[in-house]
């Protein structure tokens, strides 16, 4: 049976931000940093609600690079 398109790993839910949007929201981030500081930076950078929601649902830990944030964000449900 074919997998539903929304469940495919290559498709994101329409309400989920693209990783490029997350990267743009985190411009100027200094690492290592925490989730809360990333959320504050994204707000200052004018991130939309979808990006902020994903960042807020990430684990409360220290991140050492934008790529580590993007990896974590891609696993958020």
C-alpha positions in Angstrom: 0.0 0.0 0.0 1.3 3.4 -0.9 2.3 5.8 1.9 0.2 8.9 2.4 2.1 11.9 0.9 1.9 13.9 4.2 3.6 11.0 6.0 6.5 10.8 3.5 9.8 12.0 4.8 10.2 14.2 1.7 7.0 16.1 2.4 6.4 18.6 5.1 3.1 19.5 6.6 1.8 22.7 5.0 2.0 24.5 8.3 5.6 23.6 9.0 8.3 26.1 8.1 11.0 25.3 5.6 14.4 24.8 7.1 15.6 27.9 5.1 13.1 30.0 7.0 14.5 28.7 10.3 18.0 29.4 9.2 17.0 33.0 8.2 15.3 33.5 11.6 18.5 32.6 13.3 20.8 35.0 11.5 23.3 36.4 13.9 23.1 33.6 16.5 26.1 33.1 18.6 26.8 29.5 19.6 26.6 27.7 21.9 23.2 28.9 22.9 19.9 27.7 24.4 16.5 27.2 22.9 15.1 30.2 24.7 17.8 32.5 23.4 17.1 31.1 19.8 13.4 31.9 20.2 14.2 35.5 21.4 16.6 36.0 18.4 14.0 34.6 16.0 11.4 37.1 17.4 13.8 40.0 17.0 14.5 38.8 13.4 10.8 38.9 12.6 10.2 35.2 12.3 6.7 34.1 11.7 4.5 32.1 14.1 5.2 28.8 12.4 9.0 29.2 12.9 8.5 30.3 16.5 6.2 27.4 17.3 8.8 24.9 16.0 11.6 26.5 17.9 9.5 26.5 21.1 8.8 22.8 20.7 12.4 21.8 20.4 14.2 20.2 23.4 15.4 22.6 26.1 19.2 22.1 25.6 22.3 23.8 24.3 22.8 24.0 20.6 26.3 24.4 19.1 25.4 25.4 15.5 22.6 26.4 13.1 22.8 22.9 11.6 22.1 21.3 15.0 19.1 23.5 15.4 17.8 22.6 12.0 18.3 18.9 12.8 16.3 19.2 16.0 13.6 21.3 14.3 13.2 18.7 11.6 12.4 16.1 14.3 9.8 18.3 16.1 6.2 17.1 15.7 
